[in-house]
Amino acid sequence: MNNEKQRPPEAKPYEIVAAALNEQGFLLQHKVAETLAKPDDRQTHAHQWQVEALEVPVSVANEATRIDLLLRHYSSKESPWYAVLECKRLAREYKRWVFFGETYKSRGPTAGSYYIEQADFIGMWDHSGPPPMNHYLATRPASDQCPAFDFYLEARLARPGGGRTVSATSAIEDAFQQVTLGQAGLAMRMRATNILKFRLLSVVVTTAEVAVALFDPARVSLEYGKIEAADLTLESRRWVAVNYRVNDIISHQSLLTTNRSQEIGVDIAARQVRTVFVVQAAHIHEFLAWLARHFNCES
């Protein structure tokens, strides 16, 4: 009798390639692009967002990246609305993205506002140099159904054994850094090609579950910085917003014409915050329709 362990059957080449494809995030990007493609050559989706370009190379200072998908709202040929999309699959162990913390009392960014990068041509231009532009962060009222959160984490669906951690932040943080770097690089590219009017929105499309943690801050222990599970409510959402603070490289290299402020909170709100929307991939069309309505992209 042969006691040697039998070797598992050798994987077929297509099985290895399928595993390789599933290990990376390109399939999600490809699927989202296909989903957002025009239904046919004669019409657009009802929300009027279309794919303008894929894998758009941009850079800010010495940092380079590629925008996964660039959308444009085609309500007219002169529409200034663009959406920068970063596609992010959930991490293998952390399948729920949780958002929390709404700040209304700060002198800086507030949960009641979205911060949108936009630029407009002003004055006269003789074409002998760059056109005069007013380039700034516009403050727009946030939707009551979609306030802007300050904090986020990735959570496991079940508590693991062995004292292993139940949370992480790396996937969300990486997605936010990539999409805001892409937005900043796109703005610089638009200014370099003399696009005279634009509004930019940052969007992260994910396969993770999206939820918000609701609790009374008074229930958080000041001594330990913790909360009892019974004092917290978890609600599923199709999409959320986050007022994300971009890094200093993006802030310093951006072409914003806003004057600096000596008040730190005011300066951050005016120059260093970008609202990033996070949407479940399965709800991308509903989200884009809401986005067009909320920002009145047709006007």
N, C-alpha and C positions, 0 to 999 in steps of 0.2 A: 504494500500500500504506500502510495506516495504522500508523505505528510507535508510536502512543500506547499506553501500558499500559492494559489493560482493568481497569476497576474491579471489585473483588470484589462478588459479589451482595449486595444489602442484606439484613441479618439480619431475620428475621421477629420480630414482637413476642414470641412465645412463646419464641424462642431467646434473646432478650435477657433475658427474665424468668428463664429457666432458668439462664443464666449468672450473673445477679444472686443468685438463690437459692443457687447453688453457691459463690458467693464468700463468703457469710456462714456462720455456724455454726448458724442456726436449724433447718436440716433435721436435723442430728444430734440436737439436743434433741427435736425432734418425733418422730423415729424411736425414740429411746430411750423416750420417754413411751408411744408406741404399743406398743412391745415389752413394757413393764412393765404395760400395762393388764390388768385382770382378764380371764381367758379367757372368762368369761361372768358373768352376774349371780349365779350360784349358788356359785361357787367362787373360790379364790385360787390363785396359783402355789404350788408345793410349798414354796418357801422362805418364803412368807407375807409378803413385802414388797409393799406396794401404794403407788401414787402417792397421796399425801395432797393435794398442791397443786402447781401450776406457776407460774412467774414470781412468786415470793413476794417482795414488797418489804420490805426491812429496812434499817436504818441504824445506824451506830455513830458517835457524835459527829457530825461533818459529812460523813462518808463514807456514801454510799447505794449500794445494789446490789440486784439481784434474784436470788433463788435459782432456778436453772434448774428443778430438780425436787426436791421434798421427799417422801421415802419414809417410811412408817411400818411397823413390823413388827406385823402384826395377829394375833399368837398369842392375844391377848385384847383386850377393849375398853380395858383399863387398861395395855396395853403401853407402856413408857416409851421404847422404842427408835425413834430417828429417824435417817435418813441424808440429809445435804445433798449433792446431786449438782450438779457443774459439768461441763458437756459441752464438750469442747475438741477441735476438729479439728486435725490436724497442720498445721504450717506448710508452705508450698509446697515449700521447699527442704530442710527438716530433718524427715525422716520417721521417725527412730528416736529414742526417748527412752531415755536410758541412766542408770542409777542405780548408785551406788557409795559406799563408805565406811561401815563399820559400827563405831561407837564403843561399846566395852564398859567402858573404864577411866575415863571421865569422871565427875566428881561431879554432872554435869548429866544430860541425857537420854541414855539408853542404847539400843542396838539391840535389847536383849533385852526391851524394854517398849513397849507402846502407851500413849498418853496420851489419855484419853477424857474429855470434859467431861460432867459429870453433876450433878444437883441432887436433893435429897431434903428433904421436909418434916420438920421436927423440932419437938418440944415441943407447946405449945398455941397456939391462934389464936382471937382473939375477933372477927376480921373487921373490926376498926377501922383496920387498917393492913395493910402487906404481911405475908404469912405468914413465919414464921421458917424459913429454908432453910439447908441445908448444901450449898454450891455450890462444886465443886472439880474438879480434874483427877484422875481415878482412874487408877492405874497397873495395867495388865493385862499378863500375860505374853505376849510375842510368839510367834507360831507359828514353829517351827523352819524351816518351808518358806517363811516370809514375814517375815524380819527387817526391822527398820526402818532404812532408809538415811539418811545425812546429806546427801549431795550428788547432783546431777543435772545433766544437760545434754541438749541436742538435737544430734543428729549427722546429717550427710548420709549417704546410702547409698553414694555414690561420691565419690572425691576429685575436687574440681573443679580446673580449670586456672587459670592466671593468678594464682596465689598467693592465691586467695580463701579465706576462713575455712571451716573444716569443722564449726564448732560454734556454738551459740547457747544462751541460757537464757530468753529473754523469754517464750515461749509457756507453758512450765512455770511460771515464776515468776508470770505473770499468773493462771494457773489456780489456783495455790495461794493467792495473795492473795485472789482472788474467793471461793473456797470457804470459807476461814477467816473472811473478813469476813461472809459469809452465815451461817456457824455462830454467830458472836458476836452478830450482829443477831437471829438466831432465838432464842438463849438469852435475850436481853433482852426480846424480844417475849413469850416464854413466861412469864418472871417477871412481866411487866406484866399478863398475863391470869391470873395465879395458877395456872398449871399446877404441881402440887405434886411431880411426879416426872418426870424426863426424862434420857435418855442420848443424846448427839449424836455422830454419826460423819460425817467429811468424806470425800467420794469424788469423784475426778476421772475422768470417762469419756472416753476418747480413741480416735481412729482411728489414732494413731501406733503403730509397732512399739514394744514395751516390752522392754527388755533390761537385764541387770545386768552390770557389768564386774567381774570377779573377778581380784585380783592380790595378791601379797604386798607390803605397804608397804615391806619391806626392799629391794625391787627398784626403788623410786623414788629417783632421784638427789637427794641433799640439796643438791648444788651447783647443779643446773639445774631441779629440781622436775619432772622428766620420767621417763617409763617407756618401755622398748622394747616394740614391738608383740608381740614373741615372748613377753614376760613377762605377757601379759594374756589372759584367757579371757572370751569374750562368750557369755552364755546368754540365750535368749529366755524371757520370763515372760508369763503371762496377766495377772497383777497383782502389784503390789509395795506396800510401805508406806514412808512417809517421815516422820521426826520433824521437822516443819517449825516453825521459830521465827516466830511471828506478830509483827507490828510493834508498836511501843509504844502506838499508839492503841488497838488491840484489847486489849492487856494492861492498860492503865490504865483503860479504860472498862468492862471486863468486870465482872460482878457476883460474881466469885469471892470466897468468904469465907475463903480460905486466908490465913494470916498471911504477911507478907513475911519474907524471910530476908536476912541480911547476906552470906551466902555466895552469890555470883553464880550458880554452877552449880546450886545447890539451888533458888534462886529461879526460874531459867529453867525447870527441870523441873517446878516446882510451879505456875507461872503462865503461862509464855510459850511452851510447846510444844504443838502439836496434831498428832496422827498423821493424816496424809492418805493414803488408799489411792488408788492409780492402777490402773485396770483398762481393758483393751482392750474396746471396745464389743461386739465379737462374743462376749465371754465374760461378759457382765453377769449372766446367770442363774446360771451356775456360781459366780461370785464372791459373789453375794448369798446363795446357799445356804451357801457356806463362811463368810461373815460371820455368818450366823445361828447356825451350829454353834459357831464359835469363841467368840463372845460369849454363847452360851447365851441367846439372846434370848427363848426361850419361858419361862424361869424368872421 
